[in-house]
Amino acid sequence: MTLTANVSAAPSRRVSESDPRFQISAARRILHREGLDSQVGGHVSLRVPGEDAFLVTPFQYFDETLPEHVSKVGFDLEVIEPATLPASVGINFHASIYRARPDVNCVIHTHAKNMSVLSTTDEPYGVYYDYAALLLDEVVPWVDDPNLVPSEEGELMVAALGGRKALLMGHHGSLHVGDTLEHVTVEALLMELCAGYQLAAMAVGGRPLDRTTAESYRSAYLRSSFREQMWAANYRRLRRSDPDLFAVLDLG
């Protein structure tokens, strides 16, 4: 479906630090700095509470993103609040996931290198490094079919995900879903990190952790504030590295 706008593009404006468009911009830049850029592909979206709509990013490099670039799009893919850059046209599956999964408030798709390489091996994502245990049993394979229309693809991706958190997309990248922008961002960057460890371990004959140990690590990380601390640490680094993003804040 072609994305169409029903109002004129929003002008550049200052925003609060809690504005979801600002937080999406921060997430994109954190992902970029952790090696998860996707050239001008890839998307970060966030459900709009109480509406059949989501905020989503355009075609651009992740470290370019500003709040003014984030559009509000309905589940029917009608653009409700356009931005200074048009929303990406490849976002049908975001709407499909939000419709089917009320537990999902954030969707991230990237073409990160390590996950893209791992997806070519037919090896499942494994716990070769302890952080990978956060996504134990949460990652399923997915193979694109370029002959599918976008609406069909979205429904098939929903079916493949079931109630889980990530798709490892063959020769493509990955898809991540979850309850908060912070959690999904951190899980995406950790999955990319751990995919790199897995590729290196497989190259030297390494083996994944046994299931009992992996389950113990998963429980420990989920009980702790590990994901929240990872987000906070990366956000602090972003304040130093990306002054152009923080320059849009309304400090009044």
SULWOZI-V988221 format. One record per residue. N is the residue number from 1. PHI is phi in degrees with one decimal (NA if undefined). PSI is psi in whole degrees, -180 to 180 (999 if undefined). Layout:
N_PHI_PSI, N_PHI_PSI
This chain:
1_NA_138, 2_-77.5_133, 3_-77.4_128, 4_-126.0_146, 5_-102.3_145, 6_-109.4_3, 7_-142.7_168, 8_-73.6_159, 9_-60.6_140, 10_-72.3_139, 11_-75.0_162, 12_-62.5_139, 13_-152.3_160, 14_-82.2_149, 15_-132.2_166, 16_-83.3_160, 17_-67.8_-23, 18_-86.0_-6, 19_-57.7_129, 20_-59.6_-29, 21_-67.1_-36, 22_-67.5_-43, 23_-65.8_-38, 24_-61.7_-44, 25_-61.0_-42, 26_-63.3_-42, 27_-61.1_-44, 28_-60.4_-42, 29_-70.4_-36, 30_-61.7_-46, 31_-60.6_-43, 32_-58.3_-46, 33_-71.9_-17, 34_-100.5_15, 35_88.1_17, 36_-108.7_27, 37_-68.7_163, 38_-136.5_33, 39_53.8_-129, 40_-96.8_4, 41_-89.2_-173, 42_80.3_152, 43_-145.2_153, 44_-125.9_128, 45_-133.2_160, 46_-142.6_129, 47_-62.5_141, 48_-89.9_115, 49_-57.6_135, 50_77.7_4, 51_-132.5_156, 52_-85.8_67, 53_-157.2_162, 54_-146.5_155, 55_-92.2_139, 56_-151.0_156, 57_-94.1_164, 58_-94.9_-175, 59_-72.0_112, 60_-175.0_163, 61_-64.6_144, 62_-60.0_-34, 63_-82.3_4, 64_-90.3_-17, 65_-65.0_131, 66_-124.1_160, 67_-54.3_-35, 68_-67.6_-12, 69_-89.3_-7, 70_-93.8_122, 71_-96.6_156, 72_-104.4_124, 73_-127.5_138, 74_-78.0_164, 75_-62.3_-20, 76_-86.1_5, 77_70.9_13, 78_-75.9_131, 79_-77.5_117, 80_-89.0_-45, 81_-131.6_99, 82_-71.5_163, 83_-116.6_-177, 84_-75.0_-11, 85_-126.2_142, 86_-69.2_148, 87_-61.3_147, 88_-56.7_146, 89_-85.6_-8, 90_-97.7_40, 91_-115.0_14, 92_-55.8_-40, 93_-67.8_-24, 94_-61.0_-48, 95_-61.3_-41, 96_-61.1_-42, 97_-68.4_-44, 98_-63.3_-38, 99_-63.8_-41, 100_-86.3_-23, 101_-124.3_88, 102_-62.8_-16, 103_-78.4_-12, 104_-95.9_125, 105_-115.9_-8, 106_-144.9_139, 107_-130.2_131, 108_-128.8_132, 109_-125.4_127, 110_-134.0_166, 111_-113.2_41, 112_-60.9_148, 113_-62.1_-55, 114_-64.0_-42, 115_-67.7_-36, 116_-65.4_-40, 117_-67.4_-46, 118_-58.1_-35, 119_-67.5_-13, 120_-89.3_-6, 121_-95.1_-11, 122_65.8_10, 123_-89.6_136, 124_-70.6_155, 125_-63.5_126, 126_-125.7_170, 127_-94.4_80, 128_-92.2_-11, 129_-141.3_143, 130_-59.7_-34, 131_-59.7_-29, 132_-62.4_-20, 133_-63.3_-22, 134_-56.7_-29, 135_-112.6_26, 136_-57.8_127, 137_65.9_12, 138_-106.7_-5, 139_-113.4_126, 140_-124.8_151, 141_-77.2_153, 142_-146.9_137, 143_-120.1_124, 144_-65.1_147, 145_-122.8_104, 146_-64.8_-11, 147_-86.3_-10, 148_-76.6_144, 149_-76.2_153, 150_-54.1_-40, 151_-64.9_-39, 152_-65.7_-42, 153_-60.7_-44, 154_-59.1_-45, 155_-66.0_-38, 156_-68.8_-37, 157_-65.6_-40, 158_-59.9_-45, 159_-64.3_-40, 160_-66.2_-41, 161_-65.0_-40, 162_59.0_-126, 163_-101.1_16, 164_-93.2_-177, 165_-107.2_-17, 166_-153.0_146, 167_-111.5_132, 168_-95.0_110, 169_-94.7_114, 170_-53.1_127, 171_54.4_33, 172_-144.4_-58, 173_157.7_-130, 174_-154.9_162, 175_-129.4_137, 176_-132.1_137, 177_-134.4_157, 178_177.0_-170, 179_-80.7_-33, 180_-135.4_156, 181_-58.2_-42, 182_-64.0_-48, 183_-62.2_-46, 184_-68.1_-40, 185_-59.6_-48, 186_-67.0_-41, 187_-63.7_-37, 188_-65.0_-46, 189_-69.4_-33, 190_-70.4_-36, 191_-64.6_-39, 192_-65.0_-45, 193_-57.8_-47, 194_-72.5_-30, 195_-63.0_-37, 196_-64.7_-44, 197_-61.7_-41, 198_-63.5_-45, 199_-59.6_-43, 200_-66.8_-40, 201_-67.0_-43, 202_-61.6_-34, 203_-66.0_-24, 204_-111.7_15, 205_81.8_18, 206_-67.9_160, 207_-121.9_151, 208_-72.5_165, 209_-62.3_149, 210_-66.8_157, 211_-62.0_-41, 212_-60.5_-45, 213_-67.4_-41, 214_-61.6_-42, 215_-63.1_-37, 216_-65.1_-44, 217_-61.3_-44, 218_-59.9_-46, 219_-61.1_-42, 220_-64.5_-44, 221_-68.2_-37, 222_-72.6_-28, 223_-75.1_-26, 224_-88.1_179, 225_-98.9_32, 226_-56.4_-48, 227_-65.0_-40, 228_-63.9_-40, 229_-68.8_-36, 230_-64.0_-44, 231_-59.8_-48, 232_-61.2_-41, 233_-65.4_-43, 234_-68.1_-34, 235_-66.1_-40, 236_-62.2_-42, 237_-63.4_-36, 238_-65.3_-34, 239_-58.3_-35, 240_-81.4_-37, 241_-88.8_-23, 242_-127.6_65, 243_-62.5_-26, 244_-64.7_-32, 245_-70.0_-48, 246_-71.8_-15, 247_-69.4_-16, 248_-86.6_-2, 249_-72.9_141, 250_-86.3_107, 251_-96.0_7, 252_-74.1_999
